[in-house]
């Protein structure tokens, strides 16, 4: 009995998903218990306010605390494989420094206004360092990009409050479900028509239909996908989002959409949260409100999508999941392949939706948002550092990119029709 318990614990500690599950859950529960610090600030508009960010003792203290928390979390990766403590701390510190630079760039008022998120700059800085200067092996061995992303996704659950969506009305949820299902299946169909491989097809379909980068990451975790393919999808998402956030508000004005229709259209099609907020802001508070609701509603579907995709992926691999004698599905294998960090995401969302008092949610909201951002910033820097730009250009002879663009065009047209119909009287 003791031996079985030991083996089970060893399997859990050797599993990246479980480590992310516990890391995220501990951070959130600690915040609920009152163990948290003031979130660092990155917004600035001129040289004086920029100096203020780094001359302000409270802000510096918050930055240092965030860095220490990231390093402590990274120490959990010792369970995955043995490594040198000094090189691990050095690599995480290096990545954290780059992520701070990306957050500061994104915090500049004009850049922030147009919704250019820190993820763009973190990714670009990482790609530039990798492809211009090269990447030392000791850093490459300690990136653990997926672990940080998965932990960030667990913490993200604290911001998905079901009550907020219900209060905002059911129309947003209806649109989210209809659009996600229609666009996902169209995107997957067009990707297969263009002979894109299964892994990349699933990541592309989830990214274009659900909520961009987070959905692509959740899908990659569900199918244990190639990190290079994930980097490719992330780059596509960010690249396509930039012209959309500028052109779609202009198109909404030209088409004469009311604020609710325009906001719902933006939230259902643009794949990064910052770009959604920026597009909504350009048309006013009402458009911003609905764009946020739709984006928020689609974020809720991440967990459900990851579950469905993980089951589909295992069922697809018939040789592994069928017993040669009984031809029965091996449900243990489905459980083994299931992305455990999704359980953390769902658990945290339920805790913050139904157990944590509203007053405490308000008190810890900024802190948890900043920690989620820190994990994602670190991860996107890592993705950039892992990205060989020459391979990115050559991937699939451009077929995956064409699949993504065609699917996004379908998404824009289809979601426009759904938004116009559902929100015509608002």
Number of C-alpha atoms within 10 A of each C-alpha: 6 7 8 9 10 11 12 12 12 12 12 15 18 17 17 23 24 22 23 29 27 18 24 28 22 13 20 26 15 12 19 18 11 12 11 15 15 17 21 20 17 19 17 20 13 11 8 9 14 16 11 13 18 15 11 10 11 15 18 15 16 16 20 13 17 22 19 15 15 20 18 13 19 19 15 18 21 14 15 15 8 8 15 11 11 8 14 21 19 16 20 22 17 14 23 24 15 21 29 19 18 26 23 18 20 25 22 18 14 12 14 19 18 20 24 24 22 26 27 23 23 30 28 20 21 25 23 17 14 19 17 9 9 12 14 10 8 14 19 14 12 19 22 18 20 23 25 27 27 32 30 29 29 28 30 24 28 26 21 21 20 16 10 14 19 14 8 14 11 12 18 26 21 14 21 27 14 13 22 24 14 15 24 21 16 20 27 24 17 19 26 17 11 16 14 22 12 14 17 25 25 24 28 33 29 31 28 31 28 30 27 26 27 23 27 30 26 29 30 25 28 26 21 16 19 12 17 18 20 24 24 24 27 25 20 20 25 21 12 16 21 18 11 20 26 16 11 19 23 15 13 19 13 9 10 11 19 18 24 24 27 30 33 32 34 33 33 35 33 31 28 25 22 21 26 28 25 21 29 29 20 16 18 12 14 16 25 24 19 27 32 23 24 26 28 24 29 23 22 23 17 23 22 12 20 24 20 13 21 23 19 14 19 23 18 11 10 13 11 13 18 16 12 9 6 7 11 10 15 15 14 10 15 18 13 11 18 24 26 22 30 28 17 27 27 20 17 25 22 17 17 22 20 12 11 15 12 11 9 14 19 11 13 21 15 16 19 25 16 17 24 23 21 24 24 25 30 30 27 32 31 31 27 29 27 21 25 18 15 9 11 17 12 10 16 15 10 13 16 24 19 14 24 24 17 16 24 24 13 18 25 19 12 19 26 21 13 20 24 18 11 16 21 13 9 8
